């Protein structure tokens, strides 16, 4: 099974070959509340590790989405643009944000695993 | 300063409230179901809002009180009937709004509902302006509970049957378990509903009874989306000390009979009514699904800055982003095309009529 890693900005990233699938964590959606708008990066655009790659807006506030790794956006999930509520329903499954061809898969190494992220999320919200 | 709690704090916690600090109080921003579902439940059914942080100010006095209060508020208090409420303002000498409020005539005086963040200052202003012979009290022993939505009449009617006779912006004293409570038919959601002023000791019990009859607790988050859809102003966002009621497009709340009278800011208000204003509050709808929040800059087609958004959110019932803001009055007519600067990009939008959502007040019973 491909490994899932997590960033401090509450994104998850799953590597399948050299394609990374990226979304926001369940913990992030719980902090944001009901998501009502999402803006995704353009297909074909290049993004740098820790750069912004979209926006999510809840009824409360707007938050930037960061990319935890560098590469080229090869696909975006239009179903969450049409129905942002899907992000609250299944953030770590069907409601992925974008797929990326990674520049350097070793960037995965510096990210947190599930256990480390759960601990980080618990500490950062308390 | 210590953050205060309302008498419903334990109830909020037991219903999974996310608490935030608001105007010096621990208040529920939302409960476990979230803002969208709380909003929709209020529109389709009935929500309960703890608004006990708001000021409940009582002024008692003799027959001169009405005349003296007319020197402060720009409304016709002399024709206000007992148990009738009116929306009004406390204004500064420049006609700027220090607070927006609801004033109700009661048996021996007036009850005024004030914004939480303004109440201490309002109290100070009124103390200074009114003769010491009047009794003024900002009640700390009363809670305020709003019951809002199409189901409100039936739910409250099961507990106090007489309330079904109240009309919008009218109130009365009722007895519950031998205790007096004061109820007005009013609210801040655009729906039919009631505001219940009740002693702190039984506020939690009374709220539980309303919950048992099928209403749900609703947080400040949904209160904000509901009021914005109804085109109602939030003090601090849409109204402030630099903005007059005329600029805020609330001219209707200045009594016609009072236009030539003296009250704080009266000269400026009269002038603005006669010759117009430079900026005006308007409704704004972006053409896309992007949300324009407070402080978003507004531009015309020639890229000239013409105003600023003061409130903006996603309207769950209109299913579209909605905003209010102030624009140069030359650009205030309905369907004027404007541009909003959001995250460095210009997004097209249109001036639109308020409210975004049709109000459902019960004006006749």
Interface residues (C-beta under 8 A of the other chain):
Chain A: X33 X34 X36 X37 X39 X55 X57 X58 X59 X60 X61 X62 X85 X88
Chain B: X29 X30 X34 X35 X36 X37 X221 X225 X289 X290 X291 X293 X313 X314 X316 X321 X343
